[in-house]
């Protein structure tokens, strides 16, 4: 199989990049931070050569305290900040009826990974995530996310990955390792070293066990 390994930055997957598994043909794609660079990078790469599957790996903030270093598989994504702040409350494009929540590839406003066999094979906790353009710091916005989307983790690229792969019908997986609590601005309490080590350890096992039958629907 030809596997595309995707990350926003090199340091998130550096241990894996330093020794890419030889069992399959693999290529690493560094998209840059954010949804727009991720979308552009993925579409350009897919246009050049279509992969058999895509794995996105990176660190994330977590809405549940005390999960630093835990690696999770993302079962569904949502764009957390596409909408408007109106009358003291945030409203999504679905709330505003600017877009139907079941317009493909959305399912009830979510970008759901349908590759359950692959998700299950990771042995990881499967969670809901949101993608934002600005790291969450405002208590009111964090509360809105928790009440309306109920995410476990947040990143700045995950939903773009899900969106592109769903539209292109490419099997995909997203792994996130918790580096910090959402809203925590004291960087001394973030743990990049532990989260990246855990992420790449899990990633190595997933790549070693990956077979064509796992990535089927």
Secondary structure, DSSP 8 states (H G I E B T S, - for coil): -EEEEEESSHHHHHHHHTT--SSSEEEEEE--SSHHHHHHHHHHHHHH---SEEEEEEEEEESSTT-TT-EEEEEEEEESS-EEEETTEEEETTTTTSS-TTSTT-BTTBEE---HHHHHHTTSEEEEEEE-SS----HHHHHHHHHHT--SEEESSHHHHHHHHHHHT-EEEEEEEEEEETT---GGG--HHHHHHHHHHHHHHHHHH--GGGG--
